[in-house]
């Protein structure tokens, strides 16, 4: 559910009390641990945390007019979501996050970069804060740039691509059939040289 709220305050005010308290608690932890080169604002219909153009002029590779997204916080229809793009790709930070969360005894409902929860008690806030703190904007930018260099145009990681085997050139085929030396000889009446 994308909100039409123009500000974070308006977004929070639009939520039911229980959702507002949970989102605000997660937001407080993010803000307390966020690197100075990130900013908070409304992006993609949710509370977003991003690297602004003043820090990273290239912006988001999918849409350079947008700042580089780092995290997002949203109230969805059946749950709340925390998007941590810094954990999207396999990395030591991702492995550590999962291990640290698991140690708390809380269930982790996580996709590639989306952590889903229904109440604040399900969130390992200390693990979240430590993870946010470990990924400053410069580190995140370097990871994003490295991933773009490593990924070919079709979006698959370079390690999964294999070069195509060379193929033999196909003979040209027209109305008269294939153009091969034998066909040319037949066309000439069996003669390939002079008279």
N, C-alpha and C positions, 0 to 999 in steps of 0.2 A: 504494500500500500504506500504509494508516494503521497506525501503531504504537499499541500500548496502553501504551507507556512513560509513566509519570507525570512524569518529570523529564528534563531534557536529558542529564544524566549517564547515566541508565538507557537512554535512546535510543542514545547513542553506544556504550555497552557492548554493546548488542544487535547491533551491525553487524559484518560481517566486517572483518578488519584493513585491507584496501585501501580499503574504503568509509569506515571510521572515520577513516583518515588524511586522505582527500580532504574529507569533510564537516567535520572539525575544522579543516583549513586554511582553508576558505571561511568557517567560523564565526569564526575568529580575525580575519580581515580585516573581516568585518561588525562585530564587537564593537569593533575598534580605530577604526572610523570612524562608529559609530552615535551619533546625537544623544542627549543625556542624557534627553530626554523619551520615548524608546522603552524598552521592556523586552523581555527574552527569556524565553521559556517554551515549554511544549508547547501547541500549538494545532492543531486539525484533524489530529491524529495525526502531527505533524512538529514540528521546531524552528521556532518562530515569533517574529517581531519585530513589535511592535504598540505602538499608542498606548494606554496604560492609561486606565481610567475616571477616575483621579485627575487626568489631564491633559485628557481629552476625555470628559466625562460622557455625552454622547449615544451613544457606542459605535458599533458597526458598523451602518449603516443597514439591512442585511439581517437582522440579529439584534442589537438594541441591548443584549442581555445580554452580548454578546461585545465585547472591546476592538476598536478599529479596526485591522485587519491591515495591515501595511506590507511584510513580507517573510516568506518561508518557505524552509526548507531540508530536503530529504527524500531518502532513499534509496528509489528505486522498484525495480520488478522488473528492468527492463532498463537503467536509467540512474539518475543522480542529478539532482535538480531544484532549481533556485533560482528562487523566485517573487519578483518585484520589482513589487509593486502600484504603486509610485511611477512605474513606466514603462508602466503599462497603457494609458493614454490618450495620444494623440499630444501631444507636447510637445517643447520644446527639449532637455530632459534626455534624452528617449528618443532623439532624433536624434543627440545628442552621444554617448550611450552606444554606439549602433550604429557610428557613425563611428570612435570611439576604439578599440572592440574590433576592428573591421576592420583598422585600422592595425597592430595587433599581429601580423597574419598568421594568427591563430587563427580557425578556423571558428566562426561563431556559429549555434547551433541554438536558435532562439528563436521562441516563439509570441507571444501578446499580452503576457504578463508572465512566461512561464516559460522559463528557460534550462536546456536539458538538456545533460548531459555525462557521459562514462563514466570519465574519469580527470582528476585534478587538473591535469595538463599542458594540458588543453584550456581551462582557465579563465584569463581575463585578470584576475588578482587585483588588479593596480594599477588597472585601469579600474573594476572592481567597487567597490573602496575609495573611489575618487574620486566615483563616482556616489552611493554611500550617504551620503557626507559632504555632497554638494550638496543633499540633500533632508532638511532638519531637520523635525521633527514639525510645527512651526507652518506651514511651507510645504505639507506633505503634507495637513494638515487643511484648509487653505484651498482646495487643489485639489479635495479630495473634496467639500467643501461646494458649491463652484462647479459641479462636475459634477452634483450632485443637483438644484440649482436649474435647470440648463440642460436636464436630461432630463425629458421628460414621463412620465406614469404608465406608458406601455407600454415604457419603457426605451430608446426611440430618442432620439438627440441632437436637440435642438430644431431645429438647422439642417436636419435631414432631414425635418421634418414640414411639411406644407402644409395650409393651412386648407381645409376642405371647401366646395365651392360651395353656395350656398343652394339649397334645393329648394322647388318649389311644393307647397303643401299638397294632399294627396290628398283627393278627395271621399269622404265617408262612404258606405260601402256596407253595406246591410242586406238583409233578405229582399226588400224591395220594390225593390231596385236602388239605383243611385247617387242621392245627394241633390244635384241640381243645379237651377238655376232652370228649365231646360227640363223636367226630370222632374217637378218640383213642378207646373208648368203642366198637363202631361199628366194627372197624378194628380187635379187639380181639374177635369178635364173640359174643358180648354182655356181655362178662365176663371181669370184671376189677380186680378181685382178683385171688387167687390160685384156685386149682381144687376142 
